[in-house]
Amino acid sequence: MDENKGRIRTFFSGFFRTNQLKDSDDIFALGFVNSLFAMQLVMWLEKEFAIAINDEDLDIANFNSIDAISSLINRKSLATVQV
């Protein structure tokens, strides 16, 4: 498990049980996420990883699993470094 995934899992554990959640599990389909949690997640990601989540990033596919979120963080972090 990479460091980003561990940090995401730790954040999730404050809201729901993650001990059986796989990195690829769809947290929306499993019912773990409501609109308030989604907003909290975006704000936490921006602060925790020093990235900016733009309107074009607000696609459920970027946030529906630990894998997807980690991938978004990696892409946003790379874009920040390349600027």
Secondary structure, 3 states (H helix, E strand, C coil): CCHHHHHHHHHHHCCCCCCCCCCCCCCCCCCCCCHHHHHHHHHHHHHHHCCCCCHHHCCHHHCCCHHHHHHHHHHHHHHHHHC
